Amino acid sequence: MRFSSIVLALFLVGCQSQGGSIYRAPSQQNEVACLAGTATGAVVGGLVGSTIGAGRDRTLATAAGVGIGSVAGNQLSC
């Protein structure tokens, strides 16, 4: 359950990057950095949240950690 919460949050929160050619313009490089920061924040937040509580409280803390971490990572990298 915990892993699926983190994976779902990674898909729902963050910047979208566009695929295409090998060369990436500066704005596309920024989007990749933004996505990486968001994903890293979500993972770290989920790991920190998973250490809090037990049972359902742990699941809620993990979900909150993923959300807060992804927003923090997004703000720091974008």
C-alpha positions, 0 to 999 in steps of 0.5 A: 500500500505504501509503495503504491501511494508513493508511485501514485503521488509521483505521477500526480504531482510535478512538472511535465517534461516533453520528449523529443530530440536529443538536444534539449533547449534550456527551458526543457533542461529546466523542466527535467530538473524540476521533475527530478526535484519533485520526484526526489522530494516525494521519495524523501518525504515518503520515506520520512513520513513512513517512519511516523506512526503505525497502521493507518496513521503511518499510511496517512503520514507517508501520503502527507510526506509524499505530498509535502516533499514533492511540493518542497522539491518542486519549489527548490528546483523550479 
